[in-house]
Amino acid sequence: MTKHKVKTEKWYSSSVIMGWRKDQSMATRRRLALRSHKGDKLATARALQSLANVTQDKQTKKLARADALYFYALHNKGK
């Protein structure tokens, strides 16, 4: 019997390119993310939460989640 390699499919794709990278400063990451979503704090938070949920890199998960929580807090503060 031969073993077949299973190719994993990338099922997550974002419709918005944020320019967000884990090696950027916190202010830069947040500015780029918010600008790419045209100032919509909730959309920015959801996009970063999606990134945090699908990534396998621990540092990316931690930073994306922190940024998402920041934007959720800003959104809730504005209500």
C-alpha positions as CSV (number, residue, x, y, z in Angstrom):
1,M,0.0,0.0,0.0
2,T,1.2,3.5,-0.7
3,K,0.5,6.4,1.5
4,H,-0.9,9.5,-0.1
5,K,0.1,12.9,1.1
6,V,-2.9,15.0,1.9
7,K,-2.5,18.6,0.9
8,T,-4.0,20.9,3.4
9,E,-6.1,23.6,1.9
10,K,-6.1,27.1,3.2
11,W,-9.7,27.9,3.8
12,Y,-9.4,31.3,5.4
13,S,-8.9,34.3,3.2
14,S,-9.4,37.9,4.1
15,S,-11.1,40.2,1.6
16,V,-9.1,43.2,3.0
17,I,-5.4,43.4,3.0
18,M,-4.4,45.1,6.2
19,G,-0.6,45.3,6.0
20,W,-0.6,44.0,9.7
21,R,2.6,42.2,10.6
22,K,3.7,40.9,14.0
23,D,7.1,42.6,13.8
24,Q,5.6,46.1,13.6
25,S,5.1,48.3,16.6
26,M,1.7,48.2,18.3
27,A,0.8,51.7,17.1
28,T,1.7,50.9,13.5
29,R,-0.2,47.6,13.5
30,R,-3.3,49.2,14.9
31,R,-3.1,52.2,12.6
32,L,-2.8,50.1,9.5
33,A,-5.5,47.7,10.5
34,L,-8.0,50.5,11.2
35,R,-7.1,52.4,8.0
36,S,-7.6,49.3,5.9
37,H,-11.2,49.0,7.3
38,K,-11.9,52.7,6.7
39,G,-12.2,53.5,10.4
40,D,-14.7,50.8,11.2
41,K,-13.6,49.6,14.7
42,L,-15.9,46.6,14.8
43,A,-14.9,45.4,11.4
44,T,-11.2,45.8,12.3
45,A,-11.7,43.9,15.6
46,R,-13.5,41.0,13.8
47,A,-10.8,40.7,11.1
48,L,-8.1,40.6,13.8
49,Q,-10.1,38.1,15.8
50,S,-10.4,35.9,12.7
51,L,-6.6,36.1,12.1
52,A,-6.0,35.1,15.8
53,N,-8.4,32.2,15.4
54,V,-6.8,30.6,12.3
55,T,-3.1,31.2,12.8
56,Q,-0.8,28.6,14.1
57,D,1.9,31.0,15.2
58,K,1.7,31.7,18.9
59,Q,3.1,35.3,18.7
60,T,0.7,36.2,15.9
61,K,-2.2,34.8,17.8
62,K,-1.3,36.7,20.9
63,L,-0.8,40.1,19.1
64,A,-3.8,39.8,16.9
65,R,-6.0,38.9,19.8
66,A,-4.7,41.8,21.9
67,D,-5.3,44.2,19.0
68,A,-8.8,42.7,18.4
69,L,-9.7,43.2,22.1
70,Y,-8.4,46.8,21.9
71,F,-10.7,47.6,18.9
72,Y,-13.7,45.8,20.6
73,A,-13.2,48.0,23.6
74,L,-13.0,51.1,21.5
75,H,-16.2,50.1,19.7
76,N,-18.1,49.5,22.9
77,K,-16.8,52.7,24.4
78,G,-18.3,54.7,21.5
79,K,-21.8,53.3,22.0
